[in-house]
Amino acid sequence: MAPRKTRSRAKRAPKKAPHSTSAPPRTSFLALPPEICSVICEYLHPTTLVPLCGLSRAFRGEAQRAVFRTVDLRDAPSAALKQWFTVVNAKPWFASYIESLSVRLPPPEKFVLSPDAQKLAKAIEKCTKLTELAVHVETPSNSFKKAATGIQTWLISSRNTKFRLKTFANSYLRNDLLGAFWRNQPEIRILSLVGQNEPIRLWDDVLPQLVGLEVSHARALPLTPRPLQRIQIMLWTFARDLPPVERFADTLTTLNLLDIDVWTSLPGILDFVAHGLPQLTHLGLAERFWDLQYSPDMFHQESTDTPKMILKESLPRLESFILHTYRIHTMYDDRGGGDIRRYAFRGPDSGANMTALEDATLSLLSKHPALRRAEMGALDLSACPKVLAYEAVVRRKAEFEMVCACWRDTVPGVVYLESGTGFNFRRASGFWEV
């Protein structure tokens, strides 16, 4: 029987994928790498970071890290401090975020036997990534005028302490009892001991990387010279108080005086700096605004000469200059030949004259070839309280502080100018930068 013929079936062509006109799927926030989330969080304000913690899981960790990196409880009520160390002791992961901590504690005689002291010490010990620590005493507000008397050094130092500080500020604990603490913190570069009225003793075998020291008075500076590059003095200073600073003249590049009378002390201070500190590249001068009871003459202002010529002739290496004043309303610039330029920071109606402040600041930069940055601030009398009862307390407000800063760019001849309100000496001086 002949074989039956069969017809082979044709193979079906593969199905083509239907043409899609829709947009490609969007990448979810959950797919963002932590590095990108961290960069985004660096540019956000804390008020924005807090709700961002609950926006997505991708941002939660980095936003929390940015929020809790700095804890500043200096102006917070005592209940906030208690709440903080309670949370840290209950949730140790929270402490791993903290890199900067500032606290203000009750007077040592009241706090030494308190159960809260032990809990605070345990909380600080858990902050293993701390690089900045500030421990100050509560009330009065000018407590740095008084000597630190605290003896409970175990608050910040124990056998299990693992953090390594780069900045330490203390007006609470006695310096002569901190020897063991110094030896355990060899990386400290900036030190503030404003609660010490006698010469500070810093042993030769401790703090080998120390470059900056803040004290209450010039007489509190160490008697043994150390290679300090920055010195900051907190309290009322005249030129006659500055000779102890000369012990550090060979290495000193930054000097900040935070409580001077510009009208009476400016010429003498500039003259001392010119002759005694030849290596200086930054000079910052400021008048302190104390919270005082109102009196009709508390805003009394004077006029003075601009420091332009003194800076040019006597401080040829100066690269940065800051002057914040509440008492000066006019500066005069003697250009020679009877040509005197007048910068009136206060207008005819006692209002602010920002243009005059900007011109005075620019004149410093234009006449001093080595100066890279200049900042001047003055009081806007029109923004100050007009009528107050004698028992009222006048407090410092950024609204009546006008400030102008100008700096040179790397391009020759290019100068930038920025003006606004509110003195921020800490940021402008760069003293705390490590």
Secondary structure, DSSP 4 states (H G I P E B T S, - for coil): -PPPP-PPPPPPPPPPPPP--SPPPPPPGGGS-HHHHHHHHHTS-HHHHHHHTTT-HHHHHHHHHHHHSEEE-TTS-HHHHHHHHHHHHH-HHHHTT--EEEEEE--HHHHTT-HHHHHHHHHHHH-TT--EEEEEE-SSTTGGGSPP-B--GGGT--TT-----SEEEESSB-GGG-HHHHHH-TT--EEEETT--SPPP--TTS-TT--EEEESSGGGS-SS-----EEEE-S---GGG-GGGGGGTTT--EEEESS--HHHHHHHHHHHHHHH-TT--EEEEE-----EE--TTTT--EEEE-SHHHHHHH-TT--EEEEE-SSEEEEEEE-STT-EEEEESB-TTS-B-HHHHHHHHHHHHHH-TT--EEEEEEE-GGGS-SS--TTPEE---GGGEEEEEEEE-SSTT-EEEEEEE---HHHHH-TT--
